[in-house]
Protein backbone atom coordinates (compact mmCIF):
# COMPACT_ATOMS: atom_id res chain seq x y z
CA UNK A 1 0.00 0.00 0.00
CA UNK A 2 1.11 3.53 -0.63
CA UNK A 3 1.00 6.14 2.11
CA UNK A 4 -2.26 8.05 2.29
CA UNK A 5 -2.20 11.21 0.24
CA UNK A 6 1.13 10.35 -1.46
CA UNK A 7 1.14 9.89 -5.25
CA UNK A 8 2.05 6.41 -6.43
CA UNK A 9 5.43 6.10 -8.10
CA UNK A 10 4.53 3.18 -10.39
CA UNK A 11 2.00 3.76 -13.19
CA UNK A 12 -1.45 2.65 -12.07
CA UNK A 13 -2.36 1.62 -15.63
CA UNK A 14 -0.01 -0.26 -17.93
CA UNK A 15 -0.47 0.06 -21.68
CA UNK A 16 1.15 -2.35 -24.12
CA UNK A 17 0.63 -2.82 -27.83
CA UNK A 18 1.54 -5.87 -29.87
CA UNK A 19 0.46 -5.71 -33.48
CA UNK A 20 -3.23 -4.88 -33.58
CA UNK A 21 -3.85 -5.74 -29.91
CA UNK A 22 -3.70 -3.11 -27.16
CA UNK A 23 -3.55 -4.42 -23.58
CA UNK A 24 -4.56 -2.28 -20.60
CA UNK A 25 -3.52 -3.67 -17.22
CA UNK A 26 -4.85 -2.26 -13.94
CA UNK A 27 -1.60 -1.95 -11.99
CA UNK A 28 -2.22 -1.58 -8.26
CA UNK A 29 -1.64 -5.21 -7.23
CA UNK A 30 -0.87 -4.36 -3.58
CA UNK A 31 -4.31 -2.75 -3.37
CA UNK A 32 -5.95 -5.55 -5.39
CA UNK A 33 -6.22 -3.04 -8.27
CA UNK A 34 -8.67 -0.84 -6.39
CA UNK A 35 -9.80 1.92 -8.72
CA UNK A 36 -8.94 5.56 -8.16
CA UNK A 37 -9.74 8.82 -9.90
CA UNK A 38 -6.16 8.95 -11.16
CA UNK A 39 -6.32 5.45 -12.62
CA UNK A 40 -9.55 6.25 -14.45
CA UNK A 41 -8.00 9.52 -15.66
CA UNK A 42 -5.17 7.60 -17.31
CA UNK A 43 -7.55 4.97 -18.71
CA UNK A 44 -9.72 7.66 -20.26
CA UNK A 45 -6.70 9.27 -21.90
CA UNK A 46 -5.48 5.94 -23.30
CA UNK A 47 -8.93 4.97 -24.56
CA UNK A 48 -9.13 8.23 -26.51
CA UNK A 49 -5.84 7.33 -28.19
CA UNK A 50 -7.10 3.84 -28.97
CA UNK A 51 -10.32 5.18 -30.48
CA UNK A 52 -8.31 7.31 -32.90
CA UNK A 53 -5.79 4.60 -33.86
CA UNK A 54 -7.09 2.52 -36.77
CA UNK A 55 -4.17 0.12 -36.43
CA UNK A 56 -5.47 -1.11 -33.08
CA UNK A 57 -8.06 -3.79 -33.78
CA UNK A 58 -8.70 -5.30 -30.32
CA UNK A 59 -8.43 -4.13 -26.71
CA UNK A 60 -7.65 -6.45 -23.79
CA UNK A 61 -8.40 -5.34 -20.23
CA UNK A 62 -6.89 -7.25 -17.29
CA UNK A 63 -5.41 -6.79 -13.84
CA UNK A 64 -1.93 -7.16 -12.37
CA UNK A 65 -1.31 -9.69 -9.63
CA UNK A 66 -3.98 -12.03 -8.32
CA UNK A 67 -7.06 -9.84 -8.69
CA UNK A 68 -8.86 -8.02 -11.48
CA UNK A 69 -10.20 -5.16 -9.33
CA UNK A 70 -11.45 -4.79 -5.76
CA UNK A 71 -13.69 -1.90 -6.79
CA UNK A 72 -13.32 1.74 -5.79
CA UNK A 73 -10.50 2.58 -3.42
CA UNK A 74 -12.26 3.73 -0.24
CA UNK A 75 -9.17 5.16 1.46
CA UNK A 76 -9.21 8.96 1.96
CA UNK A 77 -6.92 11.02 -0.26
CA UNK A 78 -5.34 14.39 0.30
CA UNK A 79 -6.92 17.59 -0.96
CA UNK A 80 -3.91 18.10 -3.25
CA UNK A 81 -4.28 14.67 -4.85
CA UNK A 82 -8.03 15.16 -5.29
CA UNK A 83 -7.51 18.51 -6.98
CA UNK A 84 -4.82 17.05 -9.23
CA UNK A 85 -6.82 14.07 -10.45
CA UNK A 86 -10.23 15.72 -10.68
CA UNK A 87 -9.07 18.73 -12.67
CA UNK A 88 -8.91 18.61 -16.50
CA UNK A 89 -5.64 16.94 -17.45
CA UNK A 90 -5.45 16.61 -21.24
CA UNK A 91 -6.95 18.21 -24.32
CA UNK A 92 -10.73 17.75 -24.26
CA UNK A 93 -10.77 16.44 -20.69
CA UNK A 94 -13.68 17.78 -18.62
CA UNK A 95 -12.33 16.53 -15.28
CA UNK A 96 -14.56 15.08 -12.58
CA UNK A 97 -14.48 12.75 -9.60
CA UNK A 98 -14.12 8.97 -9.61
CA UNK A 99 -17.75 8.43 -10.64
CA UNK A 100 -17.51 10.90 -13.53
CA UNK A 101 -14.26 9.49 -14.84
CA UNK A 102 -15.24 5.88 -14.19
CA UNK A 103 -18.54 6.29 -16.02
CA UNK A 104 -16.82 7.86 -19.01
CA UNK A 105 -14.31 5.00 -19.20
CA UNK A 106 -17.04 2.37 -19.01
CA UNK A 107 -19.07 4.19 -21.66
CA UNK A 108 -16.02 4.43 -23.93
CA UNK A 109 -15.43 0.69 -23.62
CA UNK A 110 -19.06 0.08 -24.49
CA UNK A 111 -19.09 2.47 -27.47
CA UNK A 112 -15.63 1.65 -28.81
CA UNK A 113 -16.06 0.29 -32.34
CA UNK A 114 -13.56 -2.49 -31.61
CA UNK A 115 -13.87 -5.74 -29.66
CA UNK A 116 -12.92 -5.36 -25.99
CA UNK A 117 -11.81 -8.60 -24.34
CA UNK A 118 -11.83 -8.93 -20.56
CA UNK A 119 -9.13 -11.24 -19.20
CA UNK A 120 -10.46 -11.67 -15.68
CA UNK A 121 -7.53 -12.95 -13.63
CA UNK A 122 -9.11 -12.73 -10.17
CA UNK A 123 -11.84 -11.11 -8.12
CA UNK A 124 -13.90 -8.39 -9.83
CA UNK A 125 -16.11 -6.63 -7.30
CA UNK A 126 -18.06 -3.39 -7.01
CA UNK A 127 -17.29 -0.99 -9.84
CA UNK A 128 -14.48 -3.41 -10.71
CA UNK A 129 -17.21 -5.90 -11.59
CA UNK A 130 -19.00 -3.22 -13.64
CA UNK A 131 -15.74 -2.57 -15.49
CA UNK A 132 -15.30 -6.28 -16.21
CA UNK A 133 -18.89 -6.64 -17.46
CA UNK A 134 -18.47 -3.59 -19.73
CA UNK A 135 -16.06 -5.61 -21.88
CA UNK A 136 -17.60 -7.39 -24.86
CA UNK A 137 -16.22 -10.88 -24.25
CA UNK A 138 -14.80 -12.26 -21.02
CA UNK A 139 -12.40 -15.11 -20.33
CA UNK A 140 -12.09 -15.82 -16.61
CA UNK A 141 -9.55 -17.68 -14.55
CA UNK A 142 -10.98 -20.49 -12.44
CA UNK A 143 -9.92 -18.42 -9.41
CA UNK A 144 -12.00 -15.38 -10.41
CA UNK A 145 -15.06 -14.30 -8.47
CA UNK A 146 -17.63 -11.66 -9.33
CA UNK A 147 -19.70 -9.51 -7.00
CA UNK A 148 -21.73 -6.32 -7.17
CA UNK A 149 -21.16 -5.73 -3.48
CA UNK A 150 -22.41 -2.14 -3.24
CA UNK A 151 -25.25 -3.03 -0.86
CA UNK A 152 -22.76 -4.39 1.69
CA UNK A 153 -21.79 -0.81 2.55
CA UNK A 154 -25.23 0.67 1.97
CA UNK A 155 -24.72 1.88 -1.60
CA UNK A 156 -26.76 1.38 -4.75
CA UNK A 157 -25.13 0.18 -7.98
CA UNK A 158 -22.90 2.30 -10.17
CA UNK A 159 -20.74 1.93 -13.25
CA UNK A 160 -23.76 0.66 -15.21
CA UNK A 161 -24.00 -2.50 -13.09
CA UNK A 162 -27.81 -2.51 -13.07
CA UNK A 163 -28.11 -2.60 -16.87
CA UNK A 164 -25.04 -4.73 -17.51
CA UNK A 165 -26.32 -7.40 -15.13
CA UNK A 166 -29.90 -7.27 -16.40
CA UNK A 167 -28.72 -7.75 -19.97
CA UNK A 168 -26.63 -10.77 -19.07
CA UNK A 169 -28.64 -12.59 -16.39
CA UNK A 170 -32.16 -11.10 -16.51
CA UNK A 171 -34.06 -8.86 -14.13
CA UNK A 172 -34.72 -11.22 -11.21
CA UNK A 173 -31.16 -12.56 -11.00
CA UNK A 174 -29.71 -9.06 -11.42
CA UNK A 175 -31.77 -7.82 -8.49
CA UNK A 176 -30.82 -10.85 -6.40
CA UNK A 177 -27.11 -10.19 -6.97
CA UNK A 178 -27.52 -6.47 -6.26
CA UNK A 179 -29.61 -7.05 -3.13
CA UNK A 180 -27.42 -9.78 -1.59
CA UNK A 181 -24.01 -8.57 -2.71
CA UNK A 182 -22.97 -12.22 -2.90
CA UNK A 183 -19.74 -13.28 -4.60
CA UNK A 184 -20.12 -15.92 -7.28
CA UNK A 185 -17.30 -18.11 -8.51
CA UNK A 186 -16.13 -18.46 -12.10
CA UNK A 187 -18.10 -21.61 -12.88
CA UNK A 188 -21.33 -20.04 -11.64
CA UNK A 189 -20.51 -16.90 -13.62
CA UNK A 190 -20.15 -19.10 -16.72
CA UNK A 191 -23.47 -20.82 -16.02
CA UNK A 192 -25.21 -17.45 -15.63
CA UNK A 193 -23.66 -16.02 -18.78
CA UNK A 194 -21.46 -13.41 -17.11
CA UNK A 195 -18.37 -14.85 -18.81
CA UNK A 196 -17.77 -16.64 -22.11
CA UNK A 197 -15.08 -19.07 -20.99
CA UNK A 198 -13.36 -20.28 -17.83
CA UNK A 199 -9.79 -21.60 -17.94
CA UNK A 200 -7.14 -22.65 -15.41
CA UNK A 201 -5.09 -19.71 -14.10
CA UNK A 202 -1.93 -20.74 -15.94
CA UNK A 203 -3.84 -20.89 -19.25
CA UNK A 204 -5.52 -17.48 -19.02
CA UNK A 205 -2.78 -15.48 -20.76
CA UNK A 206 -2.55 -17.92 -23.68
CA UNK A 207 -6.32 -18.20 -24.06
CA UNK A 208 -6.64 -14.41 -24.04
CA UNK A 209 -3.84 -13.99 -26.58
CA UNK A 210 -5.31 -16.63 -28.88
CA UNK A 211 -8.74 -15.01 -28.98
CA UNK A 212 -7.36 -11.47 -29.21
CA UNK A 213 -5.11 -12.45 -32.12
CA UNK A 214 -8.00 -14.14 -33.92
CA UNK A 215 -10.18 -11.04 -33.56
CA UNK A 216 -7.31 -8.75 -34.58
CA UNK A 217 -7.18 -10.53 -37.94
CA UNK A 218 -10.94 -10.31 -38.44
CA UNK A 219 -13.03 -7.63 -40.19
CA UNK A 220 -12.94 -4.44 -38.05
CA UNK A 221 -15.86 -2.74 -39.78
CA UNK A 222 -18.06 -5.80 -39.39
CA UNK A 223 -17.15 -6.10 -35.71
CA UNK A 224 -17.92 -2.45 -35.07
CA UNK A 225 -21.26 -2.77 -36.85
CA UNK A 226 -22.21 -5.91 -34.90
CA UNK A 227 -21.23 -4.38 -31.56
CA UNK A 228 -23.21 -1.20 -32.22
CA UNK A 229 -26.30 -3.16 -33.29
CA UNK A 230 -26.29 -5.55 -30.32
CA UNK A 231 -26.02 -2.75 -27.76
CA UNK A 232 -28.47 -0.47 -29.57
CA UNK A 233 -31.05 -3.26 -29.73
CA UNK A 234 -31.86 -2.86 -26.03
CA UNK A 235 -33.34 0.58 -26.71
CA UNK A 236 -34.90 0.10 -30.14
CA UNK A 237 -38.08 -1.49 -31.38
CA UNK A 238 -37.49 -4.43 -33.70
CA UNK A 239 -38.51 -2.34 -36.69
CA UNK A 240 -36.10 0.42 -35.72
CA UNK A 241 -33.36 -2.13 -35.20
CA UNK A 242 -33.93 -3.48 -38.72
CA UNK A 243 -33.47 0.05 -40.07
CA UNK A 244 -30.37 0.54 -37.90
CA UNK A 245 -28.80 -2.67 -39.21
CA UNK A 246 -29.72 -1.83 -42.80
CA UNK A 247 -28.07 1.60 -42.58
CA UNK A 248 -24.89 0.09 -41.16
CA UNK A 249 -24.95 -2.70 -43.73
CA UNK A 250 -25.12 -0.23 -46.60
CA UNK A 251 -22.11 1.66 -45.23
CA UNK A 252 -20.03 -1.46 -44.52
CA UNK A 253 -21.17 -3.06 -47.78
CA UNK A 254 -19.38 -0.34 -49.75
CA UNK A 255 -16.05 -1.03 -48.04
CA UNK A 256 -12.95 -2.58 -49.57
CA UNK A 257 -13.10 -5.20 -46.83
CA UNK A 258 -16.33 -6.64 -48.20
CA UNK A 259 -14.89 -6.75 -51.71
CA UNK A 260 -11.85 -8.54 -50.30
CA UNK A 261 -14.04 -10.94 -48.31
CA UNK A 262 -16.05 -11.91 -51.37
CA UNK A 263 -12.94 -12.24 -53.53
CA UNK A 264 -11.23 -14.42 -50.90
CA UNK A 265 -14.33 -16.62 -50.63
CA UNK A 266 -14.40 -17.17 -54.39
CA UNK A 267 -10.67 -17.82 -54.46
CA UNK A 268 -10.89 -20.17 -51.48
CA UNK A 269 -8.31 -18.35 -49.36
CA UNK A 270 -8.24 -16.45 -46.09
CA UNK A 271 -9.24 -12.76 -46.48
CA UNK A 272 -6.91 -9.93 -45.48
CA UNK A 273 -9.10 -7.29 -43.88
CA UNK A 274 -7.76 -3.72 -43.64
CA UNK A 275 -10.59 -1.93 -41.87
CA UNK A 276 -11.51 0.23 -44.84
JORA-V212600 format. One record per backbone hydrogen bond with DSSP energy under -1.0 kcal/mol. CO is the residue of the C=O (numbers start at 1). NH is the residue of the N-H. If there is no record, write none. Layout:
# JORA-V212600
co nh
CO NH
CO NH
This chain:
# JORA-V212600
co nh
3 6
12 27
14 25
16 23
18 21
20 57
20 58
21 18
22 60
23 16
24 62
25 14
26 64
28 31
28 33
29 32
31 34
32 70
35 73
36 40
37 41
38 42
39 43
40 44
41 45
42 46
43 47
44 48
45 49
46 50
47 51
48 52
53 56
58 22
59 117
60 24
61 119
62 26
69 125
71 35
78 82
79 83
80 84
81 85
82 86
83 87
86 96
90 93
97 101
98 102
99 103
100 104
101 105
102 106
103 107
104 108
105 109
106 110
107 111
108 112
112 114
115 59
116 136
116 137
117 61
118 139
119 121
120 141
123 68
123 69
124 147
125 128
126 130
127 131
128 132
129 133
130 134
132 135
137 118
138 196
138 197
139 120
140 199
141 144
145 124
146 184
147 126
147 149
149 152
150 153
150 155
151 154
158 161
160 164
161 165
162 166
163 167
164 168
165 169
166 170
170 174
171 175
172 176
173 177
174 178
175 179
176 180
177 181
184 146
185 189
186 190
187 191
188 192
189 193
189 194
197 140
199 142
200 203
201 204
203 207
204 208
205 209
206 210
207 211
208 212
209 213
210 214
211 215
212 216
213 217
215 218
219 223
220 224
221 225
222 226
223 227
224 228
225 229
226 230
227 231
228 232
229 233
232 235
237 241
238 242
239 243
240 244
241 245
242 246
243 247
244 248
245 249
246 250
247 251
248 252
249 253
251 254
252 255
255 259
256 260
257 261
258 262
259 263
260 264
261 265
262 266
263 267
264 269
276 256
